[in-house]
C-alpha cells in the first residue's frame, strides 16, 4: 500500500528520534546509578518526567487540531537539541533533571515526540485513508522499534568509552546524540506540508460537514480510550520504565550486555509490529490485540521467576513481541474512533490517560527493586493486565445494530472489527 510523501517523512522522523530513545532507555537509569542516585531517586525523576509529558499531551492534540502540527513538532525537537547539549556538557543534578524532564530521557517512547506524540499521530491519521491505517500505524511503530534497536546497540558504547572517560562520564557522549537526532528530525519536518484537509477514505467532505463539535458517540469513544489506557498504562508504568535497572540489580549485567540484548528485543518487536498488520486483516483488529496481549500476559507473569539473565532475556523478548508489537494496531483503533479533524483530541486523551499512571509507576517499582522485591512489580502489573485483556474486546467493538449518520458519525472501524511498554 503506497503512503503519501508526508506520511513517509513522518515515519522517518520517528525512526530518527527513536535511535537516541533506545540508547537512553537502556543507559539513562544506569547513568544515574553511576552518579550515586538511589532507585527511589531514579523512580522519582522518571515519574516527574512522565507527569510533565502528561500535562503537555492534554493540550498538544487539541491545539494542533486548530493550529496545525508541523510547527509544534519542530519546536519540540528544537527544545530537544538544547536538552541534549545541556546533559552532555554538565552532570549537575539540576541540569540533568531539567534536561530529562524536557527530553523524556530514559522512557523509551518508541520514537514518539514526548508530550507532542498525539500531534504526530493525528497528523499521520490525516495522511492515510481508513483502509490503510492498520498498515500505516504498524509500519510507523515498526520504524520506531528499528530505531530503538539501533540505539540499544549504541547503548553499549559507555563500556568502551570508559577507557577514556572514567565512571559516569562514559555515558555523557550519548546525550550529544540526542541533539544530532533532533536536528535531523527538524530538517525532515522542514520539507513537509501540514495539510489542513483530512484524507478520510470517503468522498471529500465539505467544510460544513466537518463540525468542530464532538458527537455523543465520539465523546463516549474518548472516555473508553482514556479508561482502557489508564488500566493498561498503570501496569506498564510499574513493570516497564525501570526494567533495565531491574536487570542490572537482579543479575548484575551492565550496558555491554543490556545494549545488544535490547537491540535484539526491539528488532523482534519491529518485525512483530509489521506482521500484526497482516494478522489483523485475517482475525480482526481487536482480536489481534487481544490474542497477542494475552500471550504477553503469560510472559509477564513468568519473567520474574527466571533464574538466569539468559532465560529472563528470552522471556522478556517474547513479552515485548506480544505486547508492544500491537502498538500500531492499537493506534489504528484510536484513529478510527473519531473523525480526522478530532484525531488530535483522541490521541491526547489516549496519551494523557497513559502517561499519568506510567509516571507514577516508577515511584513504586524503584524502591521495590532496591529492596530486592524483584517479583512484586510484575505481579501487580499482571493483575491489571488481566483486567485489561478481559475488557479490551468489549470496550472497542462497536454496537453493530446502531446505524451511523454520515454527517456526524465517527469513522467506522475496519471490518470486521476495529483496530495503539
N, C-alpha and C positions, 0 to 999 in steps of 0.2 A: 504494500500500500504506500504510494508516494506521499510524502509530507511536504508542506509548504516550506519555502526557504527560511521563513521566520521561525517555524517550528523546529527545523533542524538546528538553527542557531541557538535557540533556547536550550535544546538538548546539549549542544556543545558547551554552553556556559555551565550547565550542571556538571558535566564531566570535568571541566577545568576547576571549578570551585571545590569539587569533591576530593581532589587529589590531596590538598592540604588538610581537609577534614579527616581523611583517612589516616594521615600521618599523626595528627594530634589526637584522634580517637584512641590510638594506641599509646602515645607517649605523654600526653599532657598531664595525666594523673601521676605518671611515673616521674615526670619533671618536678611536679610539686612535692612529691615524696622526697626526691633528692634534695630539695631545698629545705626539708625539715618539716613540711606540713603534715599534720595528722590526718587520718581518714575522716574524722569529723570536720576538720577544716576544708578538706578537699570536697566533701559532700556539700558543705555549706556554699562553697563557691559555685559548684555545679548547679545547685538549687537557685542561687541568685541569678545566674546566667539564664536559667530556664524561665524564671519569673519575668525577667526583662523581656525575653523573647515572647512570652505570653501576652504581655501588655501591648507590645508592638504589633503582634498578629491580630489583635482585636480590631485595631484601627486600620491596618495596612490594606486589607482586602476591600472594605467599603470605600476607602479613599481612592484606591486605584480604579474601582468601578466608575467613579465620576471623573477622575482627572487623568487617567492613563497609567500605564505600567512602567514604561521604559525609564523615565526619569527617576522613579523611586528606586529601581534596582541599581541604576548607575550610582546614585547617591549612597546606597548601602555598600557597594563594593569600593567606592572611594574611602568610606569610613574604615573598611577592612584593611586597606593599604596602610592607613595611619596606625591601626591597632597592631598589625603585624610588625611594622617597623619599631614601634614602641617596645613590644615584648622582646624583639631581637636585640635591642640596644640595652635594655635595663631589666634587672631581675628584682627590682624593688617591689615589695608586696602590693603597694598601692597601684603601681603601673600595671602589674600583672592582673590584678582584679579588674581594673578599668578596661584593659585590652581584652580580657577573657569575656567580660560581660558584653562588650561591643561586638566581638567577633564570634561568640559562641564556641570558644575553644574547647575541644575535648568531647563535644556532644555527638559528633559523628552523624551529621544531619543528611548524609547521602547526597550532598551537593545542593541542598536547599539553601535559599538565601536568608537564613535565620528568621527574624520576625517578618521578613518580606517574602517568605516562602509562599503564602497564599497569593501573592501578586503574580509570581511567575506561573503558578499552577493555573490561575484564572486566565492568564494570557495564553497559555497553551490550549485551554478549553476553547478560546475564541479562534484559534488557528486550525483546529481539526474538526471534521464533521463527526456527527454522532457515531456512525458505524466504525469510525477509526479510533475511537477514544481508548478502548482497551489496548489496542496495539500501540498507540502513541504514548500513553502513560506507562505502559510496560517497558517500552524502549527508553523512555526518559528515566525510569527507575533503574534500568539496567546500566545506562550510561553513568549514573551516579555510583553504582556499585563497582563498575570497572575502574572509575577514577579513585574510589576508595581503596581498591586493591593496589593500584599504583602507589598511592600514598602510604599504605601499610608497609609496602616494601621499603619505602624511604624512611619509615619509622625505625628501621634497624640501623640507620646511619649514626645515631649517637654512640653506638658501640665502637664504631671506627673513629668518630670524631674525638673520642675520649683520649686518644693518643696525643692530640694537640690541644684540646680544651678540657681541663680537669673537671671532674664532678658534674654538677648540674649544668655547667656551661656547654657541655657537649650537645645538649638539646636545643640550644638557642638558635642555631642556623635554620632550624625548621620554621621559625617564625618569619624569617625573611622570605621563605617560600610562600607564606600567606599573602604577602604584599605582591609578589610576582603573579600569583594565581589570580588575585583580584584585578590586577592591571589587565591581564589577558581577557578577563570577562568584560571589562569596560570596553575594550577595543572591539570585541564581538558585538556588544549591545549597540555601539555607535553605528553599526551597519544595518540595524534592524529598523522596522517601521511598526509602531504600535497602532494597529488598525482599530478604528472606532466601531466598525460594523462587524458583528459576530458572524462566523460561518456556522450555521446551525444544522446543516444537513437537510433542511426543509427549503421550500421556496423562500426567497429573500423577504424577510418580514418588513413591513413598513414601520416608520418611526412610531406611528400611533399604536402599533401592536406591541411595541416593546415598552410596556408600562414600567415605571420606576417603582411601583408598589409590589411588594411580595404578595402572592396569592395565599390563601389559607393553607393549601396543600404544601406550598413551599415553606411556610413558617413551620408546619409540622415536621417537614423534612429536616430543617435546620436543627430542631430540637432533638430529633432522632440521631442525627450526625453527632451532635455535641454529647449526648448521653452515652452512645456507644464508644466514642473516642475517649471519654472520661474513664470509662471502665477499663478499656484496653491500655491506655497510657499509664494508669496507676500501676498496673502490673509491670509494664516496660520500665517505668521510672525506678522501680525497686530493683529489678533484676538486670537492667541494661547498661546505664551510663558508666558504672564503675566495674564492668565485667573484667576489663584488663587489669585493674587494680586487684580484683578478686583472684585472677590467675597468678599475679605477682605475689600476693600474700600467701596463698594456699600452696602453690607449687614452687615458688622461688624463681620463676622464669622472668627474664628481662626482655628488653626490646629486640635483642638479637634473635630471639625465638618468637616473641609475640608478633613482630612485624610480618615475617613470612607466613606465619600461621593465619593472621588476619587477612593477608593478601589472598591466600587460597580461599578463605571463607567468603570474602567479598566477591571473588571471581565466580565461585559456585552459585552464590546468591544472584549475581547478574544473569547467569545462564538460566537459573530458575525463573527469574522475572520475565525473561523473553519467552520461555516455554509456557508460562502461566497464561499468556495471551491466547495461545493455541488451545490450552486445556480449557480455558473459559468458553471458547467457541463450541466446545463439544459438550460440556456438562452444565454450562450456565455460569454467569459471572459470580453470583452469590455462592453457588455450590463450590466453585473453585477456591474461594476464600475459606469457606467452612471446612472442607476436607483438608486443605493444606494446614490451616491453623490448628486443627485437631491433632494432626501428626506432630506439629511443632510443640503442642502442649505436652505430649508424651516425652519429647526430648528435654523439655524444660524440667520436668519432674525427676528425670533420671540423671541429669547433669551433675548435681551436687554430690551424688554418691559414687562418682567415678574415682577410682583410687590413684590414677596417674594423670599427668598432664596430657599424654598422648590420647588416652581414652576420652578424657574430658574435651579435648580439642575436636575430636571426631564428632562427638555428640553435639557440641556447640555449633559446628558447621552444619550439621543436619537441621538443627533448630533454626539457624539462620536461613537456610534454604526454604524451609516450610513456612516460616513466619514472615520474614522480610521479602521473600520472593513474591508475596501477594500485594506489595505496596502499590504497584501500578494498577492492578485491578480495583483495589480499594479507592484509589484516587478517581478512577473512572466512575465508580458508584457515586461519589460525591458530585462530580461534574454533571452527571445525568439527572440529578435530583432537583435542579433549578434551571431556569433559563440562562443562556450565556451571559446576559447583562448583569446577572446576580451571582456569577461564579466567584467573584472576589469575596463576596459576603459569605458564601458557602464554605470556601476554603479558610476564611478567617475563623468561622465557627469551629471547623474541624481542627485547625492548628491550635487555637487558643484552648479549646477543651482538652487537647492532648498535651500541650506544653505545660499547663499548670500542674497536673499531677506528676508529670515527668520531672518537673522541677523539684517537687517535694520528695520524690523517691530517694535521691542520694542522701538526704538528711537522715533517713532510716538505715539505708544499706551501708553507708560509710562506717558508722560506729559498730554495726554488726560484724563487718568484715574485720575491723581492728580487734574485736573481742573474740574472734575465732568462730563466730556463728556462721559458718560458710554455707550451710544448707538453708537456713531460715529465710533469707530474702527470696530464694527461688520457690519455696513452698507457699509463701504469702502470695507471690505473683501467680503461682499455679492456681490457687483458689479463684482469683479474679479472672484468670484466663478461661477457666471452666465456664463461668457465667457468661463471658463474652462470646465464646464459641457457641454456647447453647442459645443465645439470643440473636445472633447475627442474622440468620436466615429470616426469622420472623420480623426483625426490625427493618430489613432492607428489601423485602419482597413486597411490592405494592399490591393493594387490593385490585384484582382483575375485573371485578364487577363494576367498578366506577369508571364511566367514560370520561375522557378528558376533553375539555373545550379547547379548541386550537388557539383561542386568543389569550387565554390566561394560564393554561396548564404548564407545569414544568416539563422539560424534555422527558420523554418516556425512557425507561431503562431498556437496555438492549435485550431483545428476545433471545431465549425465553426467560431470562432473568436479568437482574441488574449487575452493574459492576461493583485505594487507598489503599527496634529496637528500634 
